[in-house]
Amino acid sequence: MPTWIQTFQALLTPVVAVAVAVIAFLQWRTAHQKVVLDLFDRRLAFFDDVMELHRDYMRSATPTTKIKTIARALGRMERKARFLFGEEVVAAINELATTMWEVLPHLIRAEKETDPSKATEITAAARSIESRINDWHKRFPDLCLPYMRMDQKQIRTPAQWFEDRNRIRLSYADEKQR
């Protein structure tokens, strides 16, 4: 057998191995991106559901049965959030549900009150609590945003990767090393 054929056979094996490794990496990358996209879709649907519950509360003329239903739904959403988001998002949903439960007795008393001046006083106390519910929707998206980013879609250069690694390393460093 000629030498060039033996050389070609010897070089063909590593080339095939490299090709197989590249294909395996690309398949892994595709599967990883699909998982990340599925997680993003679940988080976005969850975020939309929570914001819709908040909008339902804001749109309603605050009947107490509607508030109870929304607060219970938020309790279920809080349990789901533990698996999709961090503790700060769970705490924000818990805060919203707790505030709704806090305002509920005031609204019930205001509905039952026959004296208009007392009803106005009770409603004023309820409105001060409701202002926290109104402001809640302004900061909730900021809490969810870090979980909604899809950074893996960005193709970074090796220099950017090293900069990120260096930034992480420096975050743990002493002041003398900076």
Buried (B, 14 or more C-beta within 10 A) or exposed (E): EEEEEEEEEEEEEEEEEEEEEEEEEEEEEEEEEEEBEEBBEEBEEBBEBBBEBBEBBEEEEBEBEBBEBBBEBBBEBBEBBEEBBEEEBBEBBBBBBBBBBBBBEBBBBBEEBEEEEEBEBBBEBBEEBBEBBEEBBEEBEEBBEEBEEEEEEEEEEEEEEEEEEEEEEEEEEEEEEE
